[in-house]
Amino acid sequence: MRLLKYLFLFVFLSTFTACGLYSFTGVTDTPETFQVNFFQNNAPLIEPGLDIQFTNALQDLIQNQTSSSLVTSGGDVIFEGEITEYRISPTTATANNTAAQNRLTIGVNVRYTDTKDDEKSFEQRFSFFFDYEGSQLLTGGQRDTAWEAIFERITQDIFQKAFADW
């Protein structure tokens, strides 16, 4: 049994060293510095704090998944944009014409500038949603949970578009 364990460990480690350096995020080359400008909330429905929470979520993700340094100006790559959608809509109804389930959708327009290679620059809209029970209000912990789930998906999509060669 012990021999089998060591054999498995050997095969596992040799697989990764044989393939060279690999990142599970798909990122192979990151810039030295990055800049995330404040994402203004321009959605028709304004939710206080959404803008700073999203800006911080994007900064945190990039810092946690790269060795790049966050700067306030002159970054090798620059993320900027605005929140363009914050919408709550019913997704299913009950027999009494009330919402059985609601959906929060957040959309963000992102402009990414690579100052070293303009061909990598882009402008794109990213969005995601969170469904919750129609009988619940989107406040407090429920709102925080929704924002966290949506931000996780949107920031990961932005990160993959900017840094991964997928």
trRosetta pair geometry for C-beta under 8 A, 3 or more apart (Angstrom, degrees):
i j d omega theta_ij theta_ji phi_ij phi_ji
1 4 5.7 -52 -153 32 32 114
1 5 6.7 35 149 -21 63 103
2 5 5.6 -51 -154 31 35 115
2 6 6.6 30 152 -13 66 105
3 6 5.9 -57 -150 39 33 108
3 7 6.2 36 152 -22 66 108
4 7 5.6 -53 -144 36 30 114
4 8 6.4 33 155 -20 64 105
5 8 5.9 -55 -152 34 28 111
5 9 6.5 27 152 -17 63 108
6 9 5.6 -53 -146 38 34 113
6 10 6.2 38 154 -22 66 105
7 10 5.7 -53 -148 35 30 114
7 11 6.4 27 155 -15 64 106
8 11 5.9 -57 -148 38 30 108
8 12 6.1 31 154 -21 65 110
9 12 5.7 -55 -144 37 29 114
9 13 6.2 21 161 -12 65 109
10 13 6.2 -61 -145 41 25 104
10 14 6.0 18 161 -14 64 114
11 14 6.0 -60 -140 42 25 107
11 15 6.3 35 157 -30 62 105
12 15 5.9 -56 -157 24 25 114
12 16 7.2 11 155 -7 60 104
13 16 6.2 -61 -154 39 35 103
13 17 6.3 22 156 -9 70 111
14 17 5.8 -58 -138 45 35 105
14 18 5.8 41 159 -26 68 109
15 18 5.9 -57 -146 34 23 112
15 19 6.6 14 158 -13 60 110
16 19 6.0 -59 -146 39 32 106
16 22 6.6 -118 -150 31 85 120
17 20 7.8 50 -175 -71 34 21
19 22 5.6 7 113 -40 119 130
21 28 7.7 120 104 -139 101 84
23 26 6.4 -85 91 16 97 11
23 27 4.9 -58 99 60 155 68
23 28 6.3 -162 16 -79 118 50
25 65 5.3 99 -79 -170 165 121
25 159 7.4 -59 -176 140 124 124
25 160 7.9 -139 175 -91 85 75
25 163 7.6 8 131 102 117 123
25 164 6.6 -126 141 -82 76 115
26 160 6.8 41 63 -131 136 85
26 163 7.8 128 94 109 86 84
26 164 3.7 41 106 -140 119 117
26 165 6.8 -155 163 42 98 58
26 166 5.4 -4 -177 -57 155 104
27 30 5.8 31 169 -61 124 102
27 65 6.9 114 9 148 149 102
27 66 6.5 -87 141 -92 161 93
27 163 4.6 -3 -112 143 109 117
27 164 5.6 -76 -71 -83 64 71
28 165 6.7 -28 18 9 116 119
30 66 4.2 168 -150 -150 163 122
30 67 6.4 140 72 43 136 73
30 68 5.0 -115 148 -45 118 107
30 163 6.1 8 -103 -142 84 125
31 34 5.9 119 73 -64 120 83
31 68 5.4 48 78 -114 70 127
31 75 7.4 83 121 170 143 86
31 76 3.6 -169 -174 90 132 134
31 77 4.9 171 6 -8 156 104
31 114 7.6 -165 -64 -138 135 87
31 116 7.2 171 -113 8 111 131
32 68 6.4 125 152 -130 15 75
32 69 6.6 -10 155 23 66 97
32 76 5.6 107 46 -23 76 143
33 68 6.1 143 -114 -172 14 92
33 69 5.0 -35 -107 69 73 87
33 70 7.5 121 -158 -118 74 7
33 71 4.7 11 -171 -5 124 124
33 74 7.3 12 108 109 150 75
33 75 4.7 -139 125 -136 97 68
33 76 4.9 125 59 -2 75 92
33 77 7.8 177 98 28 57 66
34 62 5.7 -94 84 156 157 147
34 66 7.6 74 -10 77 138 147
34 68 4.8 52 -8 143 106 140
34 69 7.5 162 23 77 68 39
34 70 6.2 -38 72 -104 80 54
34 71 7.2 151 70 24 29 81
34 75 5.0 51 -162 -167 19 133
34 76 6.6 -52 -76 53 53 82
34 77 4.9 -18 -117 66 85 93
34 78 7.5 172 -164 -82 62 32
34 79 7.1 27 175 -5 106 101
35 70 7.4 113 -100 -161 40 62
35 71 5.4 -51 -80 76 89 80
35 72 6.8 81 -131 -165 102 11
35 73 6.6 64 -118 -104 144 18
35 74 7.3 132 -54 57 139 32
35 75 3.0 -156 -16 -8 98 139
35 77 7.2 -173 28 93 73 48
35 78 4.6 -14 68 -113 108 74
35 79 7.0 -173 94 28 57 67
36 55 6.1 149 137 -165 115 79
36 58 5.3 164 -141 104 146 114
36 59 4.7 -137 39 -76 149 86
36 62 7.1 170 -49 21 126 144
36 70 7.2 -38 13 -140 98 105
36 78 7.9 167 -83 -160 29 51
36 79 4.6 -9 -114 64 71 112
36 80 7.7 163 -162 -73 43 54
37 55 7.9 -86 114 -133 32 117
37 78 6.8 30 -18 -176 105 97
37 79 6.8 -162 23 92 72 57
37 80 4.0 11 47 -102 125 97
38 51 6.8 40 177 160 90 111
38 52 7.6 -24 -141 -95 98 63
38 55 5.4 -24 -130 -99 51 154
39 51 5.6 -162 90 -154 74 77
39 54 5.3 -69 68 97 140 118
39 55 4.9 -173 17 -71 93 88
39 58 7.5 96 -24 8 134 141
39 80 7.5 175 -86 -160 68 45
39 81 5.6 0 -121 78 95 75
39 82 5.9 159 -168 -113 71 29
39 83 5.7 85 147 -33 108 84
39 108 6.6 -13 -164 -145 142 115
40 51 6.0 -4 -138 -133 22 137
40 82 4.8 -27 66 -120 83 97
40 83 7.1 -137 100 23 41 80
41 46 5.6 109 124 -132 127 83
41 47 7.2 -135 -155 48 153 64
41 50 5.3 89 -94 77 136 110
41 51 4.2 -110 -32 -59 97 107
41 82 7.3 160 -98 -170 13 82
41 83 4.5 -16 -117 56 62 124
41 86 7.3 4 -159 -21 109 135
42 82 4.6 18 10 165 118 133
42 83 6.4 159 31 72 63 61
42 84 5.9 -10 79 -102 98 55
43 46 6.5 157 72 -81 86 50
43 47 7.8 0 66 6 134 85
43 50 8.0 -29 21 94 131 154
43 83 5.3 -48 -29 126 104 94
43 84 6.0 105 -84 155 72 17
43 85 5.3 121 -119 -122 110 8
43 86 4.0 96 129 10 166 92
43 87 7.7 -141 -170 -42 125 72
43 106 8.0 -71 -75 -138 152 69
43 107 7.6 132 -98 54 111 85
44 86 7.7 -153 54 51 61 79
44 87 8.0 39 54 -80 105 89
45 86 4.8 -122 79 88 96 97
45 87 6.5 131 24 -88 132 50
45 88 7.7 -95 105 6 171 87
46 50 7.8 -156 -169 27 55 126
46 86 7.4 106 -100 50 19 143
47 50 4.4 77 81 -36 99 126
47 86 5.5 -143 -4 175 112 157
49 52 5.9 -63 -156 45 54 102
49 53 5.6 54 150 -24 82 112
50 53 5.8 -64 -146 40 27 112
50 54 6.2 23 160 -18 66 109
50 83 6.2 49 126 -84 117 179
50 86 6.5 -30 -146 -92 173 145
50 106 7.6 -162 -165 -128 127 129
50 147 7.3 -142 -122 -122 79 126
51 54 6.2 -58 -148 35 24 106
51 55 6.4 23 156 -17 62 109
51 83 6.2 -128 -94 2 75 129
52 55 5.6 -52 -143 38 33 113
52 56 6.2 32 157 -17 66 108
53 56 6.0 -59 -149 40 27 109
53 57 6.3 30 153 -24 63 108
53 147 6.2 -5 135 169 146 141
53 151 7.1 -103 138 -77 95 150
54 57 5.5 -53 -146 33 32 114
54 58 6.6 29 157 -17 66 103
54 83 6.3 135 23 -71 164 120
54 106 7.9 -164 -90 165 131 141
54 108 6.8 177 -176 -93 146 139
54 151 6.0 -153 -115 -113 67 110
54 154 7.8 -26 -144 88 107 139
55 58 6.2 -58 -154 35 29 107
55 59 6.5 26 151 -15 64 109
56 59 5.6 -56 -146 39 33 112
56 60 6.0 34 157 -21 68 108
57 60 5.8 -54 -144 37 28 111
57 61 6.4 30 157 -21 62 105
57 151 4.1 -51 175 176 168 132
57 152 7.7 -101 -172 -66 126 45
57 155 5.3 -133 133 -52 99 147
58 61 5.9 -52 -147 32 30 111
58 62 6.6 24 159 -13 63 107
58 79 6.3 -140 153 118 140 155
58 155 4.9 -159 -97 -122 63 109
58 158 6.6 -23 -128 78 111 150
59 62 6.2 -64 -152 39 28 105
59 63 6.2 24 155 -16 66 112
59 70 5.9 49 -159 -116 104 142
60 63 5.8 -60 -145 41 29 110
60 64 6.0 23 160 -17 67 113
61 64 5.9 -63 -145 40 26 107
61 65 6.1 -5 167 4 65 117
61 155 4.5 153 -8 148 160 129
61 156 6.9 -133 -155 -72 146 57
61 159 5.8 -110 136 -60 125 137
62 65 6.5 -72 -136 49 24 92
62 66 5.7 -23 180 24 66 117
62 68 6.5 -46 159 66 101 123
62 70 7.4 117 92 -80 115 96
62 79 8.0 -162 -46 -9 151 145
62 159 6.5 -169 -84 -107 74 105
63 66 7.2 -74 -120 54 15 80
63 68 7.5 -108 -102 75 48 79
63 70 5.9 -33 -79 -37 111 116
65 159 6.5 46 69 -164 151 147
66 163 7.1 -120 -75 -133 130 161
68 76 7.7 -119 -142 45 119 119
68 77 8.0 -31 -153 36 156 111
71 74 6.1 -63 130 69 143 78
71 75 5.0 173 59 -78 109 84
75 78 5.2 139 68 -76 115 73
75 115 7.4 154 101 -3 57 129
76 114 7.4 1 147 -154 74 64
76 115 5.7 -130 -161 45 41 107
76 116 5.9 -2 -167 -20 96 113
77 112 6.8 -5 -176 -173 104 88
77 113 6.7 166 -157 86 55 53
77 114 5.1 -17 -107 -105 91 63
77 115 6.9 -146 -81 5 37 82
77 162 6.9 108 175 -176 148 123
78 111 8.0 -9 109 110 93 86
78 112 7.3 161 82 -154 54 43
78 113 4.4 -3 53 55 101 103
78 115 7.1 69 -9 -40 101 101
79 110 6.4 -31 -159 -159 90 105
79 111 7.6 143 -158 78 41 53
79 112 5.8 -10 -103 -104 68 75
79 158 7.2 66 -135 167 133 132
79 162 7.4 -45 -84 -88 108 156
80 110 7.6 134 77 -155 32 57
80 111 5.1 -24 72 63 83 100
80 113 7.7 4 18 2 103 106
81 108 6.0 85 117 169 134 87
81 109 4.7 -163 -166 98 113 64
81 110 4.3 -85 -37 -104 157 38
81 111 5.3 158 -73 8 86 74
82 108 7.3 -172 98 -152 32 66
82 109 5.5 5 55 52 74 102
83 86 6.6 31 154 -43 120 103
83 106 6.8 -43 -152 -170 108 96
83 107 7.2 122 -166 84 61 52
83 108 5.4 -38 -106 -102 58 78
84 107 5.0 -55 70 103 89 103
84 108 6.7 148 14 -114 84 21
84 109 5.1 61 -26 -17 129 103
84 125 7.0 -57 41 -130 141 111
85 105 6.0 -33 136 118 120 96
85 106 6.3 155 93 -158 80 30
85 107 3.2 43 35 29 118 110
85 108 8.0 -105 36 -42 81 40
85 127 6.3 1 61 -113 134 127
86 104 7.7 -13 -166 -169 68 90
86 105 7.7 176 -141 87 25 58
86 106 5.7 12 -102 -109 68 76
86 107 7.9 -131 -50 28 44 71
87 104 7.4 158 84 -153 45 47
87 105 4.8 -11 60 57 95 99
88 102 5.7 9 -175 175 94 122
88 103 7.1 165 -150 82 50 44
88 104 5.3 -19 -97 -97 78 70
88 105 7.9 180 -79 18 31 70
88 138 6.4 -143 -104 2 140 153
89 102 6.9 158 83 -157 28 75
89 103 5.5 -21 64 59 78 93
89 105 7.2 -3 16 3 106 113
90 93 6.2 53 153 -73 137 79
90 99 3.7 -130 -117 -110 114 112
90 100 7.8 86 -163 32 103 55
90 101 7.1 112 -161 80 66 50
90 102 5.6 -54 -100 -102 50 68
90 103 7.6 98 -164 13 7 82
90 134 6.6 34 -125 -109 96 118
91 99 7.7 74 29 -157 53 101
91 101 4.8 -45 58 98 103 101
91 102 6.6 145 1 -132 87 15
91 103 4.7 80 -48 -26 117 113
91 131 6.2 -42 14 -123 154 112
92 99 7.2 101 75 -162 51 62
92 100 4.4 -48 101 59 99 111
92 101 4.7 42 35 33 100 102
92 134 7.7 -117 72 -40 77 128
93 97 6.0 -9 -176 -134 127 38
93 98 6.8 142 -155 71 77 27
93 99 6.2 -58 -104 -104 61 39
93 100 6.0 129 -160 -4 8 94
94 97 7.2 -70 70 4 71 14
94 98 5.1 -6 36 58 113 80
94 99 7.6 28 -4 93 88 8
94 100 4.8 126 -55 -64 81 98
94 134 7.5 -145 -24 66 106 153
98 134 6.3 141 140 143 88 139
99 102 5.3 45 155 -65 145 85
99 134 3.4 -174 111 -132 84 128
100 133 7.7 -63 165 -154 50 63
100 134 4.9 -176 158 3 4 135
101 131 5.6 10 174 -174 116 107
101 132 7.1 162 -156 83 73 27
101 133 6.4 -59 -107 -120 64 32
101 134 5.4 -79 -51 -38 17 92
102 131 7.1 161 85 -151 41 59
102 132 5.8 -21 64 65 89 78
102 133 7.6 13 19 102 86 20
102 134 5.3 122 -28 -100 88 64
102 138 7.4 -105 99 -46 140 117
103 129 5.0 2 -177 -177 106 128
103 130 7.1 154 -154 75 60 38
103 131 5.1 -28 -97 -95 78 72
103 132 7.9 151 -92 19 32 66
104 129 6.3 157 82 -156 48 69
104 130 4.9 -9 56 56 101 91
104 132 7.2 21 -6 8 103 110
104 138 6.2 123 -68 -126 131 151
104 146 5.1 48 51 179 148 139
104 150 7.1 -88 107 -53 106 143
105 127 6.1 24 -179 177 96 118
105 128 7.5 -168 -143 101 65 27
105 129 4.5 -28 -94 -97 74 95
106 127 6.4 -176 93 -145 45 76
106 128 6.7 -8 57 59 84 67
106 129 7.6 162 16 -92 63 45
106 147 7.7 67 -34 -122 155 65
106 150 4.9 87 32 162 124 147
106 151 7.9 -12 79 -64 152 63
106 154 6.9 -74 96 -43 108 150
107 125 6.0 3 -176 -176 106 106
107 126 7.2 165 -153 88 59 41
107 127 3.7 -23 -101 -92 78 115
108 125 7.1 159 83 -155 41 60
108 126 5.2 -16 62 63 92 89
108 127 7.0 162 16 -80 63 60
108 154 5.9 89 22 -177 128 140
108 158 7.8 -39 93 -65 131 130
109 123 7.2 12 178 -177 91 91
109 124 7.7 -174 -151 100 57 28
109 125 5.1 -31 -98 -98 69 77
110 122 7.9 33 103 100 93 88
110 123 7.0 -177 93 -147 51 50
110 124 5.9 -14 60 63 93 71
110 125 7.5 154 15 -100 74 25
110 126 6.2 17 -3 3 120 111
110 158 5.6 161 -86 -123 173 117
111 121 8.0 9 179 -176 73 97
111 122 7.8 -160 -146 101 44 44
111 123 4.7 -9 -105 -104 74 91
112 120 7.8 -75 121 132 112 79
112 121 5.9 -173 100 -147 71 57
112 122 5.2 13 51 52 106 75
112 123 7.4 -173 21 -77 67 42
112 124 7.9 -11 5 20 108 95
112 158 7.6 163 -66 -169 127 92
112 161 7.3 173 -4 112 158 107
112 162 5.2 -146 -147 -103 154 107
113 118 7.9 -19 -157 -122 75 67
113 121 4.9 13 -122 -121 47 118
114 117 4.9 -23 120 63 128 72
114 118 6.6 -168 73 -90 86 24
114 119 7.9 -43 63 57 128 47
114 120 4.1 18 13 77 154 112
114 121 5.2 -140 21 -61 80 74
117 120 4.7 55 101 4 105 112
117 121 7.9 -177 104 -24 60 79
118 121 5.3 -33 -162 4 53 121
120 162 7.8 77 161 -156 106 57
122 161 6.8 -99 64 157 149 116
122 162 7.9 -141 38 -92 113 67
124 161 6.6 -112 49 -175 151 162
126 154 4.9 124 130 -149 121 88
126 157 5.1 158 -141 95 129 130
126 158 5.8 -90 -24 -62 165 88
127 154 7.0 -5 -121 -100 15 112
128 149 7.9 -136 127 127 127 77
128 150 4.8 171 87 -144 106 73
128 153 4.2 109 -97 90 169 133
128 154 5.2 -136 7 -55 116 86
128 157 7.7 166 -48 -6 118 139
129 150 6.9 14 -110 -104 7 107
130 145 7.7 157 -172 116 149 78
130 146 4.0 171 89 -144 157 84
130 149 5.1 110 -98 78 121 127
130 150 5.4 -88 -31 -51 111 100
132 136 5.5 -84 151 69 113 128
132 138 6.7 135 58 -88 150 90
132 142 6.3 90 -148 -172 157 114
132 146 6.6 -63 -37 -80 131 119
133 136 4.5 84 71 0 95 107
136 142 5.7 -179 159 -124 127 161
137 142 7.0 136 88 57 54 147
138 142 5.7 -124 -131 112 43 113
138 143 5.0 92 166 -84 73 87
138 146 6.4 -19 -146 7 105 157
139 142 6.3 44 54 51 40 105
139 143 5.4 -4 -131 -22 14 121
140 143 6.2 117 51 21 27 99
140 144 7.0 -53 145 -4 39 104
141 144 5.5 -54 -143 38 34 113
141 145 6.2 38 157 -22 67 104
142 145 5.8 -53 -150 35 28 112
142 146 6.5 29 152 -18 62 107
143 146 5.6 -55 -149 37 32 112
143 147 6.2 31 156 -17 67 106
144 147 5.9 -54 -145 38 29 109
144 148 6.2 31 156 -21 64 108
145 148 5.8 -56 -147 36 27 112
145 149 6.4 24 157 -16 63 108
146 149 6.0 -59 -150 37 28 108
146 150 6.2 20 157 -12 65 111
147 150 5.9 -62 -145 42 29 107
147 151 5.8 26 160 -17 68 112
148 151 6.0 -56 -138 40 25 108
148 152 6.2 32 159 -26 61 107
149 152 5.9 -52 -149 29 26 114
149 153 6.9 18 156 -11 60 107
150 153 6.1 -63 -155 39 31 105
150 154 6.1 20 157 -11 69 112
151 154 5.9 -59 -136 44 31 105
151 155 5.6 23 168 -14 69 113
152 155 6.5 -59 -138 41 18 103
152 156 6.2 17 160 -17 58 114
153 156 5.9 -61 -147 38 25 110
153 157 6.4 26 156 -19 63 108
154 157 5.7 -56 -150 36 31 112
154 158 6.4 30 153 -18 65 105
155 158 5.6 -51 -147 37 35 113
155 159 6.2 40 152 -23 66 106
156 159 5.5 -51 -145 36 32 116
156 160 6.3 33 155 -19 64 105
157 160 5.9 -53 -146 36 29 110
157 161 6.4 30 155 -18 63 107
158 161 5.8 -58 -149 38 29 111
158 162 6.2 18 157 -13 65 113
159 162 6.0 -66 -146 42 25 104
159 163 5.9 -31 178 27 65 115
159 164 7.4 58 130 -15 72 104
160 163 7.1 -78 -122 55 17 77
160 164 4.5 -32 -151 28 62 130
160 166 6.3 -21 -176 19 104 134
161 164 7.6 11 -25 42 13 88
